[in-house]
Amino acid sequence: MADEAVKKLPKPIMRDLLMRQIRRNLIGCFIFCSVAVAAVKIGINDRKKKAYSDFYQNYDIDKEFHKMRKKGLFDSCSVEDDDD
């Protein structure tokens, strides 16, 4: 009766245990890194590209030049110059 109640546990699989763990970890790392790279590209880089594009489409370099010249930031031209 006591023999029937006791069950034998199966032996743990030790062969190639390290190789299986390494393979599983590498696959997990690859998936995690791929998701992280995609998130950074979509979440950060694409927004920055759009912001730079919008800025330079609306940027008037002549207007900015005249504004800086009136403030006296340039040594090569005086504030009173009105050539344009």
TIRO-2110 file (N, C-alpha, C; in Angstrom, 1 decimal):
// TIRO-2110
0.8, -1.2, 0.0, N, 1, A
0.0, 0.0, 0.0, CA, 1, A
0.9, 1.3, 0.0, C, 1, A
1.9, 1.3, 0.8, N, 2, A
2.8, 2.5, 0.8, CA, 2, A
3.5, 2.6, -0.5, C, 2, A
3.8, 1.5, -1.2, N, 3, A
4.5, 1.6, -2.5, CA, 3, A
3.7, 2.3, -3.5, C, 3, A
2.4, 2.1, -3.5, N, 4, A
1.5, 2.7, -4.5, CA, 4, A
1.3, 4.2, -4.3, C, 4, A
1.4, 4.7, -3.1, N, 5, A
1.3, 6.1, -2.9, CA, 5, A
2.5, 7.0, -3.3, C, 5, A
3.6, 6.4, -3.3, N, 6, A
4.9, 7.1, -3.7, CA, 6, A
5.1, 7.0, -5.2, C, 6, A
5.2, 8.1, -5.8, N, 7, A
5.4, 8.2, -7.3, CA, 7, A
6.9, 8.6, -7.5, C, 7, A
7.4, 8.1, -8.5, N, 8, A
8.8, 8.5, -8.9, CA, 8, A
8.7, 9.8, -9.8, C, 8, A
9.6, 10.7, -9.5, N, 9, A
9.7, 11.9, -10.3, CA, 9, A
10.5, 11.6, -11.5, C, 9, A
10.2, 12.2, -12.6, N, 10, A
11.0, 12.0, -13.8, CA, 10, A
12.3, 12.7, -13.6, C, 10, A
13.4, 12.2, -14.3, N, 11, A
14.7, 12.8, -14.2, CA, 11, A
14.7, 14.1, -15.0, C, 11, A
15.3, 15.1, -14.5, N, 12, A
15.4, 16.4, -15.2, CA, 12, A
16.3, 16.2, -16.5, C, 12, A
15.9, 16.9, -17.5, N, 13, A
16.7, 16.9, -18.7, CA, 13, A
17.8, 17.8, -18.6, C, 13, A
19.0, 17.3, -18.5, N, 14, A
20.2, 18.1, -18.3, CA, 14, A
21.0, 18.2, -19.6, C, 14, A
20.8, 17.4, -20.5, N, 15, A
21.6, 17.4, -21.8, CA, 15, A
21.1, 18.6, -22.6, C, 15, A
22.1, 19.4, -23.0, N, 16, A
21.9, 20.6, -23.8, CA, 16, A
21.0, 21.7, -23.1, C, 16, A
21.0, 21.7, -21.8, N, 17, A
20.2, 22.6, -21.1, CA, 17, A
20.7, 24.1, -21.3, C, 17, A
22.0, 24.3, -21.3, N, 18, A
22.6, 25.6, -21.5, CA, 18, A
22.3, 26.1, -22.9, C, 18, A
22.4, 25.2, -23.9, N, 19, A
22.2, 25.6, -25.3, CA, 19, A
20.7, 26.0, -25.5, C, 19, A
19.8, 25.3, -24.8, N, 20, A
18.4, 25.7, -25.0, CA, 20, A
18.1, 27.0, -24.3, C, 20, A
18.7, 27.2, -23.1, N, 21, A
18.5, 28.5, -22.4, CA, 21, A
19.1, 29.7, -23.2, C, 21, A
20.3, 29.5, -23.8, N, 22, A
20.9, 30.5, -24.6, CA, 22, A
20.1, 30.8, -25.8, C, 22, A
19.6, 29.8, -26.5, N, 23, A
18.8, 30.0, -27.7, CA, 23, A
17.5, 30.8, -27.4, C, 23, A
16.8, 30.4, -26.3, N, 24, A
15.6, 31.0, -25.8, CA, 24, A
15.9, 32.5, -25.5, C, 24, A
17.0, 32.8, -24.8, N, 25, A
17.3, 34.1, -24.4, CA, 25, A
17.7, 35.0, -25.6, C, 25, A
18.4, 34.4, -26.6, N, 26, A
18.7, 35.1, -27.8, CA, 26, A
17.5, 35.5, -28.6, C, 26, A
16.6, 34.6, -28.7, N, 27, A
15.3, 34.8, -29.4, CA, 27, A
14.5, 35.9, -28.7, C, 27, A
14.5, 35.9, -27.4, N, 28, A
13.8, 36.9, -26.7, CA, 28, A
14.4, 38.3, -26.8, C, 28, A
15.8, 38.3, -26.8, N, 29, A
16.5, 39.6, -26.9, CA, 29, A
16.3, 40.1, -28.3, C, 29, A
16.3, 39.3, -29.3, N, 30, A
16.0, 39.7, -30.7, CA, 30, A
14.7, 40.4, -30.9, C, 30, A
13.7, 39.7, -30.3, N, 31, A
12.3, 40.2, -30.4, CA, 31, A
12.2, 41.6, -29.6, C, 31, A
12.7, 41.6, -28.4, N, 32, A
12.7, 42.8, -27.6, CA, 32, A
13.4, 44.0, -28.3, C, 32, A
14.6, 43.7, -28.9, N, 33, A
15.3, 44.8, -29.5, CA, 33, A
14.6, 45.3, -30.8, C, 33, A
14.0, 44.3, -31.5, N, 34, A
13.3, 44.7, -32.7, CA, 34, A
12.1, 45.6, -32.4, C, 34, A
11.4, 45.3, -31.3, N, 35, A
10.2, 46.1, -30.9, CA, 35, A
10.7, 47.5, -30.4, C, 35, A
11.8, 47.5, -29.7, N, 36, A
12.3, 48.8, -29.2, CA, 36, A
12.8, 49.7, -30.3, C, 36, A
13.5, 49.1, -31.3, N, 37, A
13.9, 49.9, -32.5, CA, 37, A
12.7, 50.5, -33.2, C, 37, A
11.7, 49.6, -33.5, N, 38, A
10.6, 50.1, -34.2, CA, 38, A
9.8, 51.2, -33.4, C, 38, A
9.8, 51.0, -32.1, N, 39, A
9.1, 52.1, -31.3, CA, 39, A
9.8, 53.4, -31.3, C, 39, A
11.2, 53.4, -31.3, N, 40, A
12.0, 54.6, -31.3, CA, 40, A
11.8, 55.2, -32.7, C, 40, A
11.9, 54.4, -33.7, N, 41, A
11.8, 55.0, -35.1, CA, 41, A
10.4, 55.7, -35.3, C, 41, A
9.4, 55.0, -34.9, N, 42, A
8.0, 55.5, -35.1, CA, 42, A
7.7, 56.7, -34.1, C, 42, A
8.1, 56.4, -32.8, N, 43, A
7.7, 57.4, -31.8, CA, 43, A
8.6, 58.6, -31.8, C, 43, A
9.8, 58.6, -32.1, N, 44, A
10.7, 59.7, -32.0, CA, 44, A
11.2, 60.2, -33.3, C, 44, A
11.8, 59.4, -34.1, N, 45, A
12.5, 59.8, -35.3, CA, 45, A
11.5, 60.4, -36.3, C, 45, A
10.4, 59.7, -36.5, N, 46, A
9.4, 60.2, -37.6, CA, 46, A
8.8, 61.5, -37.1, C, 46, A
8.6, 61.7, -35.8, N, 47, A
8.0, 63.0, -35.4, CA, 47, A
9.1, 64.1, -35.6, C, 47, A
10.4, 63.8, -35.3, N, 48, A
11.4, 64.8, -35.5, CA, 48, A
11.5, 65.2, -36.9, C, 48, A
11.5, 64.2, -37.8, N, 49, A
11.6, 64.5, -39.2, CA, 49, A
10.5, 65.4, -39.7, C, 49, A
9.3, 65.1, -39.2, N, 50, A
8.1, 65.9, -39.6, CA, 50, A
8.2, 67.3, -39.1, C, 50, A
8.7, 67.5, -37.8, N, 51, A
8.9, 68.8, -37.3, CA, 51, A
9.9, 69.6, -38.0, C, 51, A
11.0, 69.0, -38.4, N, 52, A
12.1, 69.7, -39.1, CA, 52, A
11.5, 70.1, -40.5, C, 52, A
10.8, 69.2, -41.2, N, 53, A
10.3, 69.4, -42.5, CA, 53, A
9.3, 70.6, -42.4, C, 53, A
8.4, 70.6, -41.4, N, 54, A
7.4, 71.7, -41.3, CA, 54, A
8.1, 73.0, -41.0, C, 54, A
9.2, 73.0, -40.2, N, 55, A
9.9, 74.2, -39.9, CA, 55, A
10.5, 74.8, -41.2, C, 55, A
11.2, 74.0, -41.9, N, 56, A
11.9, 74.5, -43.1, CA, 56, A
11.0, 74.8, -44.3, C, 56, A
9.8, 74.3, -44.3, N, 57, A
8.9, 74.7, -45.3, CA, 57, A
8.3, 76.1, -45.1, C, 57, A
8.2, 76.4, -43.8, N, 58, A
7.7, 77.7, -43.5, CA, 58, A
8.8, 78.8, -43.1, C, 58, A
10.0, 78.4, -43.3, N, 59, A
11.1, 79.3, -42.9, CA, 59, A
11.4, 80.3, -44.0, C, 59, A
11.5, 81.5, -43.7, N, 60, A
11.8, 82.6, -44.6, CA, 60, A
13.2, 83.1, -44.2, C, 60, A
14.2, 82.8, -44.9, N, 61, A
15.6, 83.1, -44.5, CA, 61, A
15.8, 84.7, -44.7, C, 61, A
15.2, 85.3, -45.7, N, 62, A
15.4, 86.7, -45.8, CA, 62, A
14.7, 87.5, -44.6, C, 62, A
13.6, 87.1, -44.2, N, 63, A
12.9, 87.7, -43.1, CA, 63, A
13.7, 87.5, -41.8, C, 63, A
14.3, 86.4, -41.6, N, 64, A
15.1, 86.2, -40.4, CA, 64, A
16.4, 87.0, -40.5, C, 64, A
17.0, 87.1, -41.7, N, 65, A
18.2, 87.9, -41.9, CA, 65, A
17.9, 89.4, -41.5, C, 65, A
16.8, 89.9, -42.0, N, 66, A
16.5, 91.3, -41.7, CA, 66, A
16.2, 91.5, -40.2, C, 66, A
15.6, 90.6, -39.6, N, 67, A
15.3, 90.7, -38.2, CA, 67, A
16.6, 90.7, -37.4, C, 67, A
17.5, 89.8, -37.8, N, 68, A
18.8, 89.8, -37.0, CA, 68, A
19.6, 91.0, -37.3, C, 68, A
19.5, 91.5, -38.6, N, 69, A
20.3, 92.8, -38.9, CA, 69, A
19.8, 93.9, -38.1, C, 69, A
18.5, 94.0, -38.0, N, 70, A
17.9, 95.1, -37.2, CA, 70, A
18.3, 95.1, -35.7, C, 70, A
18.6, 93.9, -35.2, N, 71, A
19.0, 93.7, -33.8, CA, 71, A
20.5, 94.0, -33.7, C, 71, A
21.2, 94.1, -34.8, N, 72, A
22.6, 94.5, -34.8, CA, 72, A
23.5, 93.3, -34.5, C, 72, A
23.1, 92.1, -34.9, N, 73, A
23.9, 90.9, -34.7, CA, 73, A
25.0, 90.7, -35.7, C, 73, A
25.0, 91.4, -36.8, N, 74, A
26.0, 91.2, -37.9, CA, 74, A
27.0, 92.3, -37.8, C, 74, A
28.3, 92.0, -37.9, N, 75, A
29.4, 93.0, -38.0, CA, 75, A
29.6, 93.5, -39.4, C, 75, A
29.2, 92.7, -40.4, N, 76, A
29.5, 93.1, -41.8, CA, 76, A
28.5, 94.1, -42.3, C, 76, A
27.4, 94.3, -41.7, N, 77, A
26.4, 95.3, -42.2, CA, 77, A
25.8, 96.0, -41.1, C, 77, A
25.6, 97.3, -41.3, N, 78, A
25.1, 98.1, -40.2, CA, 78, A
23.6, 98.0, -40.1, C, 78, A
23.0, 98.5, -39.0, N, 79, A
21.6, 98.5, -38.8, CA, 79, A
20.8, 99.3, -39.8, C, 79, A
21.4, 100.4, -40.2, N, 80, A
20.7, 101.3, -41.1, CA, 80, A
20.6, 100.9, -42.6, C, 80, A
21.4, 99.9, -43.0, N, 81, A
21.5, 99.5, -44.4, CA, 81, A
20.1, 99.0, -44.8, C, 81, A
19.7, 99.6, -45.9, N, 82, A
18.4, 99.2, -46.5, CA, 82, A
18.6, 99.0, -48.0, C, 82, A
19.4, 98.1, -48.4, N, 83, A
19.7, 97.8, -49.8, CA, 83, A
18.6, 97.1, -50.5, C, 83, A
17.9, 96.3, -49.8, N, 84, A
16.8, 95.4, -50.5, CA, 84, A
15.6, 96.2, -50.6, C, 84, A
END
